[in-house]
Amino acid sequence: MQPTINKKEKASGFSLYSFFTRYGAILTIVAVVIFFSIINDNFFSYQNVSDIFRSVAITAFLALGVTFSLVVDGLDLSVGSTTSLATMAAASALVLHSQELLVVLIVPLLFGVIIGLFNAFLIIKVRLPDLLATLGVMYVVNGIQMTYTKGYSVYEGMPDTIGVGEPVGIFIPSFTFIGQGEWLGIPFPVFLLLIFTAVSYIFLEHTTWGRKMYMVGSNQEAARLYGIRINFYKTLAYVISALFATIGGIILASRIGTGQISAGAPLMMDAVAAAFIGLALFGGKRASVIGAVLGAVLIGTLLNGLTMMNVPYYAQDIVKGLILIFALAFSFLRK
């Protein structure tokens, strides 16, 4: 009789442990939301929730990019500077060159493709480690946008500080709608995020290309023996990563209505953290686009709540780091 009871207790304990291991990050998000809702009555208001998701959408796009690099067993640290370049490119096309929406979107996206290809070249041909290659590209890309603008932000009515003539362009309504508009009551950046998250999930989980990318990341030698074009899929992952960072930069420029110097730099570590939460989600230790978005939601909610509590910005990283450690602990701990 006694052995049977022990088995049941062990089974019950294992089940509870497995539950926390698989859903620790999600439980942390729920706990954070409940805590801030109790502390501040305005936290769960429509306006505040809308602001949270607008902000989360930008970080989530960068996190999706980092996730694609994690899928092929890499890590893209250049997403922040890519976002900054996209922000400056879009703002410059509008304010300095008075371009229309199509050009304003295409130019940053082309820059994103070039950055992704350059990352892949350094990793595949030069054989630099992913971390070092993308770290170097981060500095190069940041230097390019700083050099082009001579360290100045780009905004409507700015003086001729860059030397391209008197800036007469404006942020056109069709562009500002991307970051500030709503569609069917949903903030447009969130609508875009939902679409790209769904497409990314289907691509990685339900297409041959996605499965091959996972195989490249999990066992490169086996993938080579299987005949998978490893270099092609690594290149594809880094180009997609740069494109997602570019989309985040476009949304950022549209939302704030200026091209701020190094605007994407603070987002890089948040994106990496969100992607690693996605890696830990459901206890699978497998890069996940759904997990990356949930990680971005956790970070965005946390920062918003801390701000509403008047926690100084220089202390927010301490709390954010502790919460992230708490969330990841449930997901990575094993017996």
matplotlib code that plots the C-alpha trace (Angstrom):
import matplotlib.pyplot as plt

x = [0.0, 2.8, 4.7, 1.5, 1.1, 4.8, 4.3, 1.2, 3.1, 6.0, 3.7, 1.9, 5.1, 6.5, 3.3, 3.5, 7.2, 6.6, 3.8, 6.0, 8.9, 6.7, 4.6, 6.9, 7.3, 3.6, 2.8, 5.4, 3.6, 0.2, 1.7, 3.3, 0.0, -2.0, 0.6, 0.6, -3.2, -3.5, -0.9, -2.3, -5.9, -4.9, -2.6, -5.4, -7.0, -7.5, -5.1, -2.3, -2.8, -2.8, 0.5, 2.0, 1.2, 2.4, 5.8, 5.8, 5.3, 8.6, 10.6, 8.8, 9.8, 13.5, 13.0, 11.5, 14.7, 16.9, 14.8, 15.5, 19.2, 18.8, 17.0, 20.3, 22.3, 23.5, 22.9, 22.3, 23.5, 23.2, 19.4, 19.5, 21.8, 19.8, 16.7, 18.5, 19.6, 16.1, 14.6, 17.1, 16.7, 12.9, 13.0, 15.7, 13.7, 10.7, 12.2, 15.4, 14.3, 10.5, 9.8, 6.5, 5.5, 6.8, 10.3, 10.3, 9.5, 11.7, 15.0, 15.2, 14.2, 17.0, 19.5, 18.2, 18.8, 22.4, 23.1, 21.7, 23.9, 26.9, 26.4, 26.1, 29.2, 31.3, 29.9, 30.0, 32.9, 35.2, 34.2, 33.8, 31.8, 28.2, 28.5, 31.7, 30.6, 27.3, 28.9, 31.3, 28.4, 26.5, 29.3, 29.8, 26.0, 25.7, 28.7, 27.2, 23.9, 25.9, 28.2, 25.4, 23.5, 26.7, 25.2, 22.0, 18.4, 16.2, 12.8, 10.4, 11.6, 15.2, 18.0, 20.4, 22.9, 23.6, 24.5, 21.9, 20.0, 17.1, 14.9, 11.3, 9.8, 7.3, 6.2, 3.3, 0.0, 0.2, 3.6, 2.6, -0.4, 1.9, 3.0, 0.2, -3.0, -5.6, -7.5, -10.7, -9.8, -6.4, -3.2, -1.8, 1.7, 0.0, -2.0, 1.3, 2.9, 0.1, 0.4, 4.2, 4.1, 1.6, 3.5, 6.8, 5.2, 3.8, 7.1, 9.2, 6.8, 4.9, 7.2, 10.1, 12.3, 11.6, 12.3, 15.6, 16.5, 15.8, 17.9, 20.8, 20.7, 20.3, 22.9, 24.8, 26.8, 23.7, 22.1, 25.1, 25.0, 21.3, 22.1, 20.7, 22.3, 23.6, 25.0, 21.8, 19.7, 22.1, 22.1, 18.3, 18.0, 20.3, 18.5, 15.1, 16.6, 17.7, 14.4, 12.5, 14.8, 14.2, 10.4, 10.8, 12.8, 10.1, 7.4, 9.6, 10.2, 6.5, 5.5, 7.8, 7.7, 11.4, 14.6, 16.5, 20.2, 20.8, 17.1, 17.3, 20.3, 18.3, 16.0, 18.7, 19.1, 15.4, 15.0, 17.7, 16.1, 12.7, 14.1, 15.8, 12.5, 11.0, 13.9, 12.9, 9.2, 7.4, 10.6, 11.7, 14.9, 13.9, 13.7, 10.0, 8.4, 5.4, 7.7, 9.7, 6.5, 5.4, 8.9, 8.5, 5.1, 6.7, 9.4, 7.1, 4.6, 7.3, 8.8, 5.4, 4.4, 7.7, 7.4, 3.9, 5.2, 7.8, 10.7, 13.8, 14.9, 18.4, 16.9, 14.4, 17.1, 17.6, 14.0, 13.7, 16.8, 15.4, 12.0, 13.7, 15.9, 12.7, 10.9, 13.8, 14.5, 11.2, 11.9, 15.6, 15.7, 15.9, 15.9]
y = [0.0, 2.4, 2.1, 3.0, 6.2, 7.2, 6.6, 8.9, 11.6, 11.4, 11.5, 14.5, 16.3, 15.7, 17.0, 20.2, 20.6, 20.0, 22.6, 25.3, 24.3, 24.6, 27.6, 29.6, 32.5, 32.8, 32.6, 35.4, 37.6, 36.9, 37.7, 41.0, 42.1, 41.3, 43.0, 46.3, 46.2, 46.1, 48.8, 51.3, 51.5, 53.1, 50.3, 48.2, 51.1, 50.9, 53.8, 52.3, 48.8, 50.3, 52.1, 48.9, 46.9, 49.7, 49.6, 45.8, 45.5, 47.2, 45.1, 42.0, 42.6, 42.7, 39.6, 37.8, 38.6, 37.4, 34.2, 33.4, 33.7, 31.4, 28.8, 28.3, 28.3, 31.9, 35.2, 38.5, 41.4, 43.9, 44.2, 47.3, 49.3, 48.0, 49.4, 52.7, 52.9, 52.0, 54.8, 57.4, 56.2, 56.5, 59.9, 61.2, 60.0, 62.0, 65.1, 65.6, 64.3, 64.6, 61.1, 59.3, 56.2, 53.5, 54.9, 55.5, 51.8, 50.3, 52.2, 50.9, 47.4, 47.4, 48.5, 45.6, 43.0, 44.4, 44.2, 40.6, 39.6, 41.2, 39.4, 36.1, 36.8, 37.4, 34.3, 31.9, 33.1, 34.9, 32.2, 34.7, 33.5, 34.8, 36.8, 38.6, 39.1, 40.7, 42.7, 44.2, 44.9, 46.6, 49.2, 49.6, 50.2, 52.5, 54.5, 54.8, 56.4, 58.7, 59.7, 60.4, 62.6, 64.1, 63.0, 65.0, 63.7, 64.2, 65.9, 68.3, 71.9, 71.1, 73.4, 72.4, 70.7, 67.8, 69.8, 68.5, 71.8, 73.2, 70.3, 70.9, 67.5, 66.2, 63.0, 62.2, 60.9, 57.5, 56.9, 58.1, 55.8, 52.8, 53.5, 55.7, 54.5, 51.9, 49.3, 47.8, 49.2, 47.4, 49.5, 49.1, 48.0, 45.2, 44.2, 44.0, 42.0, 39.5, 38.9, 38.5, 36.3, 34.0, 33.9, 33.2, 30.5, 28.7, 29.1, 27.6, 24.9, 23.8, 24.3, 22.3, 25.4, 26.0, 22.4, 22.5, 25.7, 24.0, 21.0, 23.3, 24.8, 21.5, 19.4, 21.0, 17.9, 15.8, 18.5, 18.5, 14.7, 15.0, 17.3, 20.5, 23.7, 25.0, 28.3, 29.1, 28.7, 30.6, 33.4, 33.3, 33.5, 36.6, 38.4, 37.7, 38.9, 42.2, 42.7, 42.2, 44.8, 47.1, 46.8, 47.6, 50.7, 51.9, 51.5, 53.3, 56.3, 56.4, 56.3, 59.0, 61.2, 61.7, 60.0, 59.8, 58.9, 55.3, 54.9, 51.2, 50.6, 50.4, 47.8, 45.3, 43.7, 43.7, 41.9, 39.3, 38.8, 38.3, 35.8, 33.8, 33.7, 32.3, 29.7, 28.6, 28.6, 25.3, 23.7, 22.8, 24.9, 25.5, 28.9, 29.9, 32.9, 32.7, 32.6, 35.6, 37.7, 36.6, 37.6, 41.0, 41.3, 40.5, 43.1, 45.8, 45.3, 45.4, 48.6, 50.3, 49.3, 50.4, 53.7, 54.2, 53.4, 56.3, 53.9, 55.7, 54.6, 53.7, 51.3, 49.6, 47.3, 45.8, 44.8, 43.8, 41.5, 39.9, 39.2, 37.7, 35.5, 34.4, 33.6, 31.7, 29.7, 27.8, 27.1, 26.0, 24.1, 20.3, 17.6]
z = [0.0, 0.9, -2.4, -4.3, -2.3, -2.9, -6.6, -6.6, -4.7, -7.1, -10.1, -8.6, -7.8, -11.2, -12.8, -10.8, -11.6, -15.3, -15.2, -13.8, -16.1, -19.2, -18.2, -15.9, -18.3, -18.9, -15.2, -14.7, -17.2, -15.5, -12.1, -13.3, -14.9, -11.7, -9.5, -11.4, -11.8, -8.0, -7.5, -10.0, -11.1, -14.4, -15.4, -17.0, -18.8, -22.5, -23.2, -21.1, -22.5, -26.0, -25.3, -23.9, -27.0, -29.3, -27.5, -27.3, -31.0, -31.8, -29.3, -30.5, -34.1, -33.0, -30.9, -33.9, -35.8, -33.0, -32.8, -36.5, -35.8, -32.7, -34.9, -36.9, -33.7, -34.0, -32.3, -34.1, -31.9, -34.8, -34.6, -32.5, -34.9, -37.8, -36.2, -35.7, -39.3, -40.5, -38.3, -39.7, -43.3, -43.1, -41.4, -43.9, -46.9, -45.6, -44.1, -46.1, -49.5, -49.4, -50.7, -50.9, -48.8, -51.2, -51.3, -47.5, -47.0, -49.7, -48.8, -45.2, -46.2, -48.8, -46.1, -44.0, -46.7, -47.2, -43.4, -43.3, -46.2, -44.7, -41.4, -43.3, -45.3, -42.2, -40.5, -43.5, -45.7, -43.2, -40.6, -37.7, -34.7, -34.9, -31.7, -32.8, -36.4, -35.5, -32.7, -35.3, -37.7, -34.9, -34.5, -38.2, -38.9, -35.9, -37.2, -40.6, -39.4, -37.1, -39.9, -42.4, -40.0, -38.3, -35.0, -35.3, -35.1, -38.1, -37.6, -39.2, -39.4, -38.4, -39.5, -42.2, -39.9, -42.3, -45.4, -47.8, -48.1, -46.2, -45.0, -46.2, -46.0, -43.4, -41.8, -44.2, -42.7, -44.5, -42.8, -39.3, -39.5, -39.4, -35.8, -34.5, -36.3, -35.4, -37.5, -36.2, -32.8, -32.8, -32.8, -36.3, -35.1, -33.1, -36.2, -38.2, -35.4, -35.3, -39.0, -39.1, -36.0, -37.6, -40.9, -39.0, -36.9, -40.0, -41.8, -39.0, -37.8, -40.9, -43.9, -45.2, -45.1, -41.5, -40.5, -42.4, -40.5, -37.2, -38.3, -39.3, -35.8, -33.9, -35.7, -38.5, -39.4, -39.7, -41.8, -44.1, -44.5, -45.2, -48.1, -46.6, -47.9, -44.6, -45.9, -47.7, -44.6, -42.4, -44.9, -45.0, -41.2, -40.9, -43.8, -42.1, -38.8, -40.3, -42.1, -38.9, -37.2, -40.1, -39.7, -36.1, -37.0, -39.5, -36.8, -34.3, -36.6, -37.4, -33.8, -32.5, -35.6, -35.7, -36.6, -33.3, -33.2, -32.0, -31.2, -31.5, -29.3, -26.0, -27.7, -28.5, -25.1, -24.5, -27.8, -27.0, -23.5, -25.1, -27.6, -24.9, -22.9, -26.1, -26.2, -22.7, -23.1, -22.6, -21.3, -24.8, -25.1, -28.7, -30.4, -30.6, -32.3, -30.0, -27.0, -28.2, -28.6, -25.0, -23.8, -25.4, -23.7, -20.3, -20.7, -22.1, -19.3, -16.7, -18.0, -18.2, -14.7, -13.2, -15.0, -13.6, -10.1, -10.7, -10.4, -11.7, -15.1, -13.8, -11.3, -13.7, -15.1, -11.7, -11.3, -15.0, -14.6, -11.5, -13.1, -16.1, -14.0, -12.1, -15.4, -16.9, -13.8, -14.1, -17.7, -17.6, -14.3, -14.6, -12.0]

ax = plt.figure().add_subplot(projection="3d")
ax.plot(x, y, z, "-o")
ax.set_aspect("equal")
plt.show()
